[in-house]
Amino acid sequence: MADHYEVLGVSREATTDEIKKAYRRLARELHPDVNPSSEASERFKEVTHAYDVLSDAKQRQNYDMGGQGGFGGGAGDFGGFGDIFETFFGGGGGGGRRGPRSRRERGQDALLRVEVDLDEIIFGTHRDIEVDTAILCETCQGSCCAPGTSPVTCDICHGTGSIQRAVRSLLGNVMTSSPCGSCRGYGTIIATPCLTCQGQGRVRARRTVPVDIPAGVDTGVRLQMPGSGEAGPAGGPNGDLYLEMKVRHHDVFSRDGDDLLATLEVAMTDAILGTTTTLHALDGDVELDLKPGTQSAEVITIKDRGVTKLRGNGRGDLRIGIQVVTPSKLNGKERDLIEQFAGMHKHPKPALSQFQQGLFAKLRDKFRG
């Protein structure tokens, strides 16, 4: 193999900038878009490989220690020692023998946040979600090559994906390997990339993902959809799609586990005499009977009208807390009637009694207990 410094036309003391300038000058002359001849193509590969090695400080140091001309052709003299080193220590040229790396990789996972209404989670719902993601390129079907073409074996590493060279160490000269700078370790080169995906095997697009959201999900719950994430490079498998749920606030109903909670305002007269009323719940109407003498902070439980359990069978309950509303303004006739009612019932005068929490605190405790 030709000496990298000679390929670029620079001295061994050349600076990084000098190496870069030499490469750019040669690339402008030899690039296939400028010079389509086969001789220029071969030369361009050598120039590119030489630049990849010499532009990297570590690779350049290794090359200077054991590259061609560094030991007067000593690499061939110590080839057998490299095999012995690999046998005892598992190193040396072993990296090149693992084979080239694959262009196919698994796509990334994606996370989306989905908002649902409280009434939608009682029985579950269906959504068609728009996702901006990577999908398989329809033109090349993930091959990365223009139609009718295929990858070609790298002429520098001959398909191995790595370059081996002798390096001086404390144990003598050993064979080491590094990824091929020409094919970047793939062992093949995409000579004619697909114009649709620019040789990636996938393109960005917007697609629709149908999702069945199960009943009983709550804010923070994540649903995993295997294989619905981004398509992998070069036709690699898709990643997964994760949907994080957020249940929107409802002005009337709230949730406590699998139970639904609500507060019912009742007129004082209805609380005294009792009444029957129809409530519009999230899943349909509910008939509610209030017995005479209903008190504030009482809780009426309607079985199996809550949220369907996410794991398990059945539903929670609908629990309704009562708040008796006392009129704040009375006309003369209404006041006379209330005074007559008060005169017919001798109640004790207001007095301090055992401490009780506020109405809403009592309701909260009863809801939870």
PEMO-V910773 format. One record per pair of residues at least 6 apart in sequence whose C-alpha atoms are under 7 Angstrom apart, sorted by sequence separation. I is the first residue (numbers start at 1). J is the second residue. If there is no record, write none. Layout:
i->I j->J
i->I j->J
This chain:
i->5 j->11
i->29 j->35
i->53 j->59
i->54 j->60
i->64 j->70
i->85 j->91
i->86 j->92
i->136 j->142
i->140 j->146
i->145 j->151
i->153 j->159
i->157 j->163
i->167 j->173
i->168 j->174
i->179 j->185
i->183 j->189
i->193 j->199
i->197 j->203
i->231 j->237
i->232 j->238
i->254 j->260
i->255 j->261
i->279 j->285
i->280 j->286
i->308 j->314
i->309 j->315
i->5 j->12
i->53 j->60
i->85 j->92
i->86 j->93
i->140 j->147
i->166 j->173
i->167 j->174
i->231 j->238
i->253 j->260
i->254 j->261
i->278 j->285
i->279 j->286
i->308 j->315
i->86 j->94
i->166 j->174
i->167 j->175
i->230 j->238
i->231 j->239
i->253 j->261
i->254 j->262
i->278 j->286
i->279 j->287
i->307 j->315
i->308 j->316
i->10 j->19
i->32 j->41
i->166 j->175
i->167 j->176
i->229 j->238
i->230 j->239
i->253 j->262
i->278 j->287
i->306 j->315
i->307 j->316
i->30 j->40
i->82 j->92
i->165 j->175
i->166 j->176
i->228 j->238
i->229 j->239
i->252 j->262
i->277 j->287
i->278 j->288
i->305 j->315
i->306 j->316
i->30 j->41
i->82 j->93
i->164 j->175
i->165 j->176
i->227 j->238
i->228 j->239
i->229 j->240
i->277 j->288
i->304 j->315
i->305 j->316
i->306 j->317
i->164 j->176
i->165 j->177
i->227 j->239
i->228 j->240
i->229 j->241
i->276 j->288
i->277 j->289
i->304 j->316
i->305 j->317
i->306 j->318
i->31 j->44
i->164 j->177
i->227 j->240
i->228 j->241
i->276 j->289
i->304 j->317
i->305 j->318
i->8 j->22
i->30 j->44
i->163 j->177
i->164 j->178
i->226 j->240
i->275 j->289
i->276 j->290
i->303 j->317
i->8 j->23
i->162 j->177
i->163 j->178
i->225 j->240
i->226 j->241
i->275 j->290
i->302 j->317
i->303 j->318
i->162 j->178
i->163 j->179
i->224 j->240
i->225 j->241
i->274 j->290
i->275 j->291
i->301 j->317
i->302 j->318
i->27 j->44
i->162 j->179
i->163 j->180
i->224 j->241
i->225 j->242
i->274 j->291
i->301 j->318
i->302 j->319
i->161 j->179
i->162 j->180
i->224 j->242
i->274 j->292
i->301 j->319
i->161 j->180
i->223 j->242
i->224 j->243
i->273 j->292
i->274 j->293
i->300 j->319
i->301 j->320
i->222 j->242
i->223 j->243
i->272 j->292
i->273 j->293
i->299 j->319
i->300 j->320
i->222 j->243
i->223 j->244
i->271 j->292
i->272 j->293
i->299 j->320
i->300 j->321
i->161 j->183
i->222 j->244
i->271 j->293
i->272 j->294
i->299 j->321
i->157 j->180
i->162 j->185
i->221 j->244
i->222 j->245
i->271 j->294
i->298 j->321
i->299 j->322
i->23 j->47
i->161 j->185
i->220 j->244
i->221 j->245
i->271 j->295
i->297 j->321
i->298 j->322
i->161 j->186
i->220 j->245
i->297 j->322
i->156 j->182
i->161 j->187
i->219 j->245
i->220 j->246
i->296 j->322
i->297 j->323
i->160 j->187
i->218 j->245
i->219 j->246
i->296 j->323
i->23 j->51
i->159 j->187
i->218 j->246
i->219 j->247
i->296 j->324
i->154 j->183
i->158 j->187
i->159 j->188
i->202 j->231
i->218 j->247
i->295 j->324
i->157 j->187
i->202 j->233
i->201 j->233
i->202 j->234
i->154 j->187
i->200 j->233
i->201 j->234
i->153 j->187
i->154 j->188
i->200 j->234
i->201 j->235
i->153 j->188
i->154 j->189
i->152 j->188
i->153 j->189
i->151 j->188
i->152 j->189
i->151 j->189
i->152 j->190
i->8 j->47
i->16 j->55
i->151 j->190
i->152 j->191
i->7 j->47
i->151 j->191
i->321 j->363
i->7 j->50
i->149 j->192
i->145 j->190
i->4 j->50
i->146 j->192
i->260 j->306
i->145 j->192
i->146 j->193
i->259 j->306
i->260 j->307
i->145 j->193
i->146 j->194
i->258 j->306
i->259 j->307
i->319 j->367
i->144 j->193
i->145 j->194
i->146 j->195
i->258 j->307
i->144 j->194
i->258 j->308
i->258 j->309
i->271 j->324
i->140 j->194
i->145 j->199
i->144 j->199
i->144 j->200
i->264 j->320
i->266 j->322
i->268 j->324
i->139 j->196
i->144 j->201
i->258 j->315
i->259 j->316
i->260 j->317
i->261 j->318
i->262 j->319
i->263 j->320
i->264 j->321
i->265 j->322
i->266 j->323
i->267 j->324
i->268 j->325
i->143 j->201
i->258 j->316
i->259 j->317
i->260 j->318
i->261 j->319
i->262 j->320
i->263 j->321
i->264 j->322
i->265 j->323
i->266 j->324
i->267 j->325
i->268 j->326
i->142 j->201
i->259 j->318
i->260 j->319
i->261 j->320
i->262 j->321
i->263 j->322
i->264 j->323
i->265 j->324
i->266 j->325
i->267 j->326
i->100 j->160
i->137 j->197
i->141 j->201
i->142 j->202
i->263 j->323
i->265 j->325
i->99 j->160
i->100 j->161
i->140 j->201
i->99 j->161
i->297 j->359
i->96 j->160
i->137 j->201
i->3 j->68
i->136 j->201
i->137 j->202
i->297 j->362
i->96 j->162
i->136 j->202
i->137 j->203
i->297 j->363
i->135 j->202
i->136 j->203
i->299 j->366
i->134 j->202
i->135 j->203
i->134 j->203
i->135 j->204
i->134 j->204
i->135 j->205
i->93 j->164
i->133 j->204
i->134 j->205
i->133 j->205
i->132 j->205
i->133 j->206
i->132 j->206
i->131 j->206
i->132 j->207
i->130 j->206
i->131 j->207
i->130 j->207
i->131 j->208
i->130 j->208
i->129 j->208
i->130 j->209
i->128 j->208
i->129 j->209
i->96 j->177
i->128 j->209
i->129 j->210
i->92 j->174
i->93 j->175
i->95 j->177
i->128 j->210
i->92 j->175
i->93 j->176
i->103 j->186
i->127 j->210
i->128 j->211
i->92 j->176
i->93 j->177
i->101 j->185
i->102 j->186
i->127 j->211
i->100 j->185
i->101 j->186
i->126 j->211
i->127 j->212
i->100 j->186
i->126 j->212
i->100 j->187
i->125 j->212
i->126 j->213
i->125 j->213
i->124 j->213
i->125 j->214
i->124 j->214
i->144 j->234
i->75 j->166
i->124 j->215
i->143 j->234
i->216 j->307
i->82 j->174
i->123 j->215
i->142 j->234
i->143 j->235
i->216 j->308
i->81 j->174
i->82 j->175
i->122 j->215
i->142 j->235
i->215 j->308
i->216 j->309
i->217 j->310
i->121 j->215
i->122 j->216
i->141 j->235
i->215 j->309
i->216 j->310
i->78 j->173
i->121 j->216
i->135 j->230
i->136 j->231
i->215 j->310
i->121 j->217
i->134 j->230
i->135 j->231
i->133 j->230
i->134 j->231
i->67 j->165
i->66 j->165
i->67 j->166
i->136 j->235
i->66 j->166
i->66 j->167
i->65 j->167
i->66 j->168
i->65 j->168
i->62 j->167
i->110 j->229
i->109 j->229
i->108 j->229
i->109 j->230
i->107 j->229
i->108 j->230
i->107 j->230
i->107 j->231
i->107 j->232
i->106 j->232
i->107 j->233
i->105 j->232
i->104 j->232
i->105 j->233
i->52 j->181
i->104 j->233
i->107 j->236
i->114 j->243
i->118 j->247
i->103 j->233
i->104 j->234
i->106 j->236
i->107 j->237
i->109 j->239
i->110 j->240
i->111 j->241
i->112 j->242
i->113 j->243
i->114 j->244
i->115 j->245
i->116 j->246
i->117 j->247
i->118 j->248
i->103 j->234
i->104 j->235
i->105 j->236
i->106 j->237
i->107 j->238
i->108 j->239
i->109 j->240
i->110 j->241
i->111 j->242
i->112 j->243
i->113 j->244
i->114 j->245
i->115 j->246
i->116 j->247
i->117 j->248
i->49 j->181
i->104 j->236
i->105 j->237
i->106 j->238
i->107 j->239
i->109 j->241
i->110 j->242
i->111 j->243
i->112 j->244
i->113 j->245
i->114 j->246
i->115 j->247
i->116 j->248
i->118 j->250
i->49 j->182
i->106 j->239
i->115 j->248
i->48 j->182
i->45 j->182
i->119 j->282
i->122 j->307
i->123 j->308
i->122 j->308
